[in-house]
Amino acid sequence: IPFDYQLVAGGSLIDKARSELAYKFLKSEMNRLFWIDSDIAWKPEAFLRVLALTSKMPIVGAAYPAKTGPNTEFMLSIDGNRLEANEWGCLQIGGMGLGFTCVARKVIEQLAEGARRVKNDMGERVAMIFRTGVEGDAYVGEDMNFFRDASKLGYDCHVDPQIAIDLVGHRRGDDPGLGV
């Protein structure tokens, strides 16, 4: 499997970092963009399964617990979808955390076509595919906005509930001296 990897270290603006990485991806010959956040614990089999599933569905990922306290909560948006497994065992959802998600090139290309462009540190005009925002009294992260934008273009988001991944590090409410 030919691959390339890009890292962004020290960037505090996740929407800017993701958009910059998507820009670099579009300049490449690669046909899949696989997001793996640095705090995700995963196994090679999970990576290969999600990668293979994107040959059938353009956006596939795995859910992982949010860092929101002692109770296990997952960053998933059901958005009225009936949770019925498709022929590959995946569920259609409204969105999820992007931390372990693979996206087909055509999705990124179409999102970039309609996105606002800003200059990066090199003076290149980068499509701001990822953005944060506020709706009503709620904050909407770059991941959920990504899935909303992809959905508007006709793409469905799928999660594979068979894949077990986890977060590394502290969750809110944990005793920072104990670790997770």
Residue pairs with C-beta under 8 A, 6 or more apart in sequence:
1 51
2 30
3 30
4 28
4 30
6 21
6 24
6 25
8 17
8 20
8 21
11 17
14 130
14 132
14 141
14 142
15 128
15 130
15 131
15 132
15 142
16 128
16 130
18 35
18 98
18 129
18 130
18 142
18 146
19 115
19 126
19 127
19 128
19 129
19 130
20 120
20 126
21 33
22 33
22 108
22 111
22 112
22 127
22 129
22 130
23 112
23 120
23 124
23 126
23 127
25 33
25 105
25 108
26 105
26 108
26 109
26 112
26 127
30 105
31 104
31 105
32 51
32 54
32 102
32 103
32 104
32 105
33 102
33 103
33 105
33 108
34 47
34 50
34 51
34 101
34 102
34 103
35 61
35 98
35 99
35 100
35 101
35 102
35 103
36 42
36 47
36 99
36 100
37 97
37 98
37 99
37 100
39 99
39 167
39 168
39 169
40 64
40 99
40 100
40 165
40 166
40 167
40 168
41 165
41 166
41 167
41 168
42 62
42 100
42 165
43 165
46 62
46 100
46 163
46 164
46 165
49 160
49 162
49 163
50 60
50 61
50 62
50 100
50 101
50 102
50 160
50 163
51 102
53 60
53 88
53 90
53 102
53 158
53 160
54 60
54 102
54 103
54 104
56 88
57 86
57 88
57 90
57 156
57 158
58 103
58 104
58 106
58 107
58 155
58 156
59 101
59 102
59 103
59 104
59 107
59 147
59 150
59 155
59 156
59 157
59 158
60 90
60 101
60 102
60 158
60 159
60 160
61 96
61 97
61 98
61 99
61 100
61 101
61 102
61 157
61 158
61 159
61 160
62 100
62 101
62 159
62 160
62 163
62 164
62 165
63 74
63 75
63 76
63 96
63 97
63 159
63 161
63 165
64 74
64 75
64 97
64 99
64 100
64 165
64 166
64 167
65 72
65 73
65 74
65 166
65 167
65 171
66 73
66 74
66 75
66 97
66 167
66 171
67 167
67 169
67 170
67 171
67 172
68 171
68 172
68 173
69 171
69 172
69 173
70 171
70 173
70 174
74 96
75 96
75 97
75 143
76 93
76 95
76 96
76 159
77 93
77 94
77 95
77 96
77 144
77 147
78 93
78 94
79 93
79 94
79 95
80 94
81 91
81 92
81 93
81 94
83 91
83 93
84 91
85 91
85 161
86 92
86 158
88 160
89 160
89 161
89 162
90 158
90 159
90 160
90 161
91 158
91 159
91 160
91 161
92 156
92 157
92 158
93 157
93 158
93 159
94 147
94 148
94 151
94 157
95 143
95 144
95 146
95 147
95 148
95 157
96 143
96 147
96 157
96 159
97 143
98 142
98 143
98 146
99 167
100 163
100 165
107 150
107 153
107 155
108 129
110 153
111 127
111 129
111 146
111 149
111 150
111 153
112 127
112 129
113 127
115 127
115 128
115 129
116 127
116 128
117 125
117 126
117 127
117 128
118 125
118 126
118 128
119 125
119 126
120 126
129 146
129 149
130 142
130 143
130 145
130 146
131 142
131 145
132 139
132 140
132 141
132 142
132 145
133 139
133 140
133 145
134 140
147 157
150 157
151 157
167 180
168 180
169 180
170 176
170 179
170 180
171 180
174 180
